């Protein structure tokens, strides 16, 4: 091995001498460990700077080990031996947590190669001219699921009061918001291709679905497809958003230019895209777009740039970025470049910024830390152009939410909504009172933005708005968020890759899953009495430390999906639906799984957490002094044996004659004849006894 020290130019070299030799080795950069596949049936773990002996030895194989591969994220290790046994090891505990014995190759003489795809949980093993694929299966759960596959998008139809959802299996389902009952579903909308996004037209009578097959289809609610928009030019693309305007349909997601369709030209079934006059202004893929009447259009890209367009002329005029703002010349590139690759396009070279303040250089973000995943205009703030303040919200990479003033081209505020989870998505209500954010771990946060960034300021605000609620309704990535107000009550609808769609209220409301056996009644369960605003905000501030994910040091099992103070007796017990398959698939969590019982609106579900990260070791609290009871201080007094007392002797009962005599003597009731008869009888007895004595003599 060789490595270079920071302060030195020459390489430091070292070597390992292992008895009997090894077949393969792998290096874990985070743990700074080397694993070797030994011929002596052992897997050894080495510290690169300690060559005398291994820091750990993994015993368990009965034949020589021929391949090893680290599972980096989980701190685990795969090993494969000549007797065709695959083992998975826990590095920290140095224990075998799984053993798989299969007849991989038929021949005994083979050469083995490993490749583990951590992003998708797939292990590839080659045996000479054969290739084996082992996919990690997710564990089954008792949790109710709404779709058979991961849900990708969710919409709300305010006219029909229905929720529309789509999944990766090209299925579209319709649900009643009042009860959670499924009404109908369309299957195979785009064949086997994934439906990545959906949109409703202005009248909410047509549904548009975008798929990875490169098409956007326009449907009615009877399942009839009226038009197919050829977005990808017969190529596979990743459509991230469909934006429907008055005279055009904009599609974004896989290239740096905007794909536009004009409905007035929809005279055929297959529709081809038209030219976007503004050309290409982004340096990376466009991920989202938003429109503010009468003519302001904004688009956000993977590198963090937000471009402002004039929708009438289709020309861009400004670029907003957390690190810079720059002015654009009209029609820098009038010919759009079609990039039809399925993945992200390659960013261009760093360009010069010619702004009004001078010339400066900036580099394009290639890691997605500033990626703009969602854009929302605060349309309820109508006087922002005059009074100042934020009228645009963006979110995405690194979990940040940013507030912009598009009139003054200024970043007013940014705060960290979710830390350590990558990109996030968001949604806001029509009155712009609340902002909902969701992350890759299934957490939702609800913020009060009604009074946030109402005025312009020279200094950027970094303080977050008031956090109303933080909870985890899903066990996997939140794919879509929607806020609606059926019957005047604000609801948050969320979909996730865990195959479920949930709905809940803003403050301490229960969480329902579409597809559960027990139907709910929104008007009865979400009625909340009016409370003092100051009191509510004071309680919220007290609970932020309990519910905030990144600031809390509690065990994950302490975070209930519902507020622990919510003891409303009107909730229902949720049971699994009889007509829905409950073998829901979730992504595997890090390290071993442990079962925890967690209240989820009346039912108990099994939640998986990391074995090591959830341990909370601390000193025990000292017990207060306890006064011992009297029976412990003087046990002899309370538990000694009492001596047995002597029982009194019961006198013999007198004869009947004596008893009667005593009674009659007491009453003077014995007549004279009876007394004389008694005397005579005694005399006779004495005489007879004398005669008997004489005869005996």
Secondary structure, 3 states (H helix, E strand, C coil): CEEECCCCCCEEECCCCCCCCEEEEEEECCCCEEEEEECCCCEEEEECCCCCCCCEEECCCCCCEEEEEEECCCCEEEEEECCCEEEEEECCCCEEEEEEECCCCCCCCCCEEEEEECCCCEEEEEECCEEEEEECCCCCECCCCCCCCCEEEEEEECCCCEEEEEECCCCEEEEECCCCCEEEEECCCCCCCCEEEEEECCCCCCEEEEECCCEEEEECCCCCEEEEEECCCCCCCCCCEEEECCCCEEEECCCCCCEEECHHHCCCCEEECECCCCCCCCCCCEEEEEEECCCEEEEEECCCCEEEEECCCCEEEEEEECCEEEECCCCCCCCCCCCCCCCCCCCCCCCEEEECCEEEECCCCCCCCCCEEEEEECCCCCCHHHHCCCCEEEEEHHHEEEEEECCCCEEEEEEECCCCCCCCEEEECCCCCEEEEECCCCCEEEEECCCCCCCCCCCCECCCCEEEEEECCCCCCEEEEEEEEECCEEEEEEEECCCCEEEECCCCCCCEECCCCCCCCHHHHCCCCCCCHHHHHHHHHHHHHHHCCCCCCCCHHHCCCCCCCCCCCCCCCCCCCCCCCCECCCCCCCCCCCCCEEEECCEEEECCCCCCCCCCCCCCCCCCCCCCCHHHHCHHHHHCCCCCCCCCCCCCCCCHHHHHHHHHHHHCCCCHHHHHHHHHHHHHHHHHHHHHHHHHC
